Amino acid sequence: MYREGFLGLPSFSSSIVAIATAVAAIFFFWFLFKKREVHPPKIPTAIPNNNTSTTAAPSTSESSSASTADLARNYEVFLNFRGTDTRESFTDFLYTYLVGAGIHTFRDDNELRIGEEISPELLKAIKESKISIPIFSKNYASSKWCLLELAQMVECHANEGQKIFPIFYDVDASDVRNQKGSYEEAFRLHEKKFDENTVQRWRDALRTVGQLKGYELDKETNGYEGELVKKVVRSVLLQLKKNYTHVPDELVGMDHHVEEMTRLLHDDSDGVRIIGIHGMGGLGKTTIAKVIYNQLCESYEYCCFLEDVREKAKHQQDGLVNLQKQLVSRILKVDLPAIVDVDDGINKIKDAFHGKKVLIVLDDVDEKSQFDKLAGECSWFEKESKIIVTTRNKEVLNALEMTCIKKDLLQAYRSYEPDLMSDYHSLQLFSKYAFMRDSPPEDFSILSEKVVSAAAGLPLVLVVLGSLFFGNEDKDLWEEKLRELEKIPNEEVLKKLRISFEPLNDRQKCIFLDIACLFTGQDKANPCYMWDDCELYPRNGINTLVLRSLVKVGDDNTLRMHDQLRDLGREIVREENFNEPAERSRVWRPEEALDVLTGEFNITMHVCYKSWLILGTKYVEALNLDFGAVEQKEFEQLESYGKSWDSAACKEVADYERAIEFNMLDRYGELVNKVVKNVLLQLKKNYTHVPDELVGMDHHVEEMTRLLHDDSDGVRIIGIHGMGGLGKTTIAKAKHQQDGLVNLQKQLVSRILKVDLPPIVDVDDGINKIKDAFHGKKVLIVLDDVDEKSQFDKLAGKCSWFEKESKIIVTTRNKEVLNALEVTCIKKGLLQAYKSYEPELMNDYHSLQLFSKYAFMRDSPPEDYYILSKKVVSTAAGLPLILVVLGSLFFGNEDKDLWEEKLRELEKIPNEEVLKKLRISFEPLKS
């Protein structure tokens, strides 16, 4: 019994123990659950405690999107805040703005996975962040996890130099520093729960951070949270150098450029300042602009560096629109905005710039129109704004200068042309890339100097050649490469320099190649006789080459060209036939010229002038006849060959046919587009960008207004027709772009409903969405440059789509489109709905006025240019397009000889820009 009783008692006790254990377990898990109580899913808590900070690791119940792998990345900013105080207000605003500015910011609601305790990963996020931002609020100190993180931040600040930007949200900095107010009460509770060392560590952390320069909401911005967020984000951007552009470490000789640019940018004026940096390719213009930009961006909240404007504008689809998007996005620090076309972009840029002091760099601009569509006018900007433009084409800067003069803002514009590098700096730059040091090793000094001399002070070439020779210690290879470079320029250098050559017209290219191969160092007057006879119009051609930094004319009137540009020209000619000099257009090596003359070639005529020119073989147009280096016996052989040389003068070359027959220019021009735009202005509807230099518009506006507003209250369709002179080609592009009409339908619905571009599957789906968008709305729509009736049908369809008094204006070069519209209106019994208008050519008075606005920035030409201007205007025959193009062509040119030469050229060879636009009317014709 005893034994059984003994055994029975333990059985009873075991049951009691089991029950007690179960109850304890329930209470334990209930307690643990309370400690890890789930907060709203938007922002999970950080540490398993009821008093949580939202910046530490979340508990097992909390959600987050980042994995441990995500935490392995280096964060730039770590936010530390009390969730119950600021999670859904100030902290969320700050986090959103930091991320929008491109700053990789840690916040626990989307950075840690479910179930992680405070961990090495979280500590890594704190330690590797470059900046910590604790947001002190009333209940901040009641969270031990906020304090734990703060102590870790202070340790990183002391040991690793991590920056701390404290924000005092609704508490005084002194309360944080001295633990007063709500912080004093929180620490009374902490002292009961935690050991003395832990509490003291927290107090020390608060004292340290409270003494740092921080941001107090009430004192900094009078309680305006949005303004405080902007200040904090700007400070973070400056600290992280986020606005900085990449500049190579191997900078040499930059001090002089920086000093000069700083002088030009900072004078006594507080107005907008535009600085143009111009010069040949490879001179370092972009690098100089980057260095200046990096120095100035700390003083500007709104900065943008747009690289490769020329390349992106010309060779990317919607290139200028994309550049406009980038500019607005970077200035406003938002995602890429929706911009429909260039005019829409101009309006959005003006709005973005309004009231802001900005720093903008437009890199590699090669047309004034690119600047106009990105930076427009000084009036767009706040005082003290700086716009820096780099270009190879000084015509861009001349046009900017004249615009500033016209606006009475002469002080706003300055230009700078960097010098070539000195020998000392050239050797230093080459050595940095070739040897990773400031000077070459002693045994490579002579070889290095030879390489540097080949670069002739051009930084691009020094960098390329330095990289080419880097790591190469074989002197024989150096010697061989030097010999190769003397004959065949480096491909990478040629590729960059060729960018300046490609935009030239054929006549200008011919002059450039002649100079490169034959006339460098010659008096300009000598080849000009030949170029005149060949109808290459040398004054205008040389002027263009000078403006594009391809050629210089010395004080002694000699033609000068950088060695690398000379080599570019010769390589272009060499590409005509790599192996056979006799089948190239120009031969500049005397020994090769001798081979050509003594070879079996059909030489039909020989023209020589001062020993440098002969023309007339099947391929060769010009040879260098400087036989000073040729052996006497070879020259005697040449003499016995029976050739005769006339060294007295350069004769006319009959077979040198480079002239093109002059074609009559079309009659109409951009008048169509200007009428449409001006009507929109009169109706005060969504404005489009219109040039300031409008002339003779009153009559057209009056006639269009009469057609648009008659006694009828129905839908009105107005067709404006005429040949050539196109402005924008919005609708015509539909034929040449993938899903072109669908994209136009998207734009139309977007603008009518004022929403983002809607999803449209195909053209039929687009028609249905357009009908829905138009339903019950009185609209004004302009369809510009429609060349098929089907385009109209898919965009504006039928009058029944529109509310009464709607207006649809159609511009076209093809009157068949309007005839088809008229027939449709007649068929529907809506004859009154359709009217058409054909603008007249400009009269002589308005033609001279329009030309003068573009050529002289005034309403009439100066007295001494009146006759020349009348001659130019007569060639335009009243076509506004030509008047604008020619006015821009002669703009800033005060050389009357150049005017005369250009007039002679225009009589035979039409302007290429005009031909390009007029040709659009020719292309659709059947053979």
Secondary structure, DSSP 8 states (H G I E B T S, - for coil): -HHHHHHHHHHHHHHHHHHHHHHHHHHHHHHHHHHT----TTS--SSSSSS--TTS---TT------HHHHTS--SEEEEE-HHHHTTTHHHHHHHHHHHTT--EE-GGGTS-TT--S-HHHHHHHHH-SEEEEEE-TTGGG-HHHHHHHHHHHHHHHHH--EE--EESSS-HHHHHHT-THHHHHHHHHHHHS-HHHHHHHHHHHHHHHTS--EEHHHHHTT-HHHHHHHHHHHHHHHHTTT-----S---S-HHHHHHHHHHHSSS--S-EEEEEE-STTSSHHHHHHHHHHHHGGG-SEEEEE--HHHHHHHSTTHHHHHHHHHHHHHHTSS-----SHHHHHHHHHHHHTT--EEEEE-S---HHHHHHHT--GGGS-TT-EEEEEES-HHHHHHHHHHHHHTT-GGGEEEE------HHHHHHHHHHHHTSSSS--GGGHHHHHHHHHHHTT-HHHHHHHHHHHTT---HHHHHHHHHHHHHS--HHHHHHHHHHHTTS-HHHHHHHHHIIIIITTSBTHHHHHHHHHTT--HHHHHHHHHHTTS-EE-TTSBEE--HHHHHHHHHHHHTT-SS-GGGSSEE--HHHHHHHHHSS--------STT-----SSS-SEE---GGGS-HHHHHHHHHTT-----S-----TT-----------S--THHHHHHHHHHHHHT-S-----S---S-HHHHHHHHHHHSSS--S-EEEEEE-SS-----TTGGGGTSTTHHHHHHHHHHHHHHTSS-----SHHHHHHHHHHHHTT---EEEE-S--SHHHHHHHT--GGGS-TT-EEEEEES-HHHHHHHHHHHHHTT-GGGEEEE------HHHHHHHHHHHHTSSSS--GGGHHHHHHHHHHHTT-HHHHHHHHHHHTT---HHHHHHHHHHHHHS--HHHHHHHHHHHTTS--
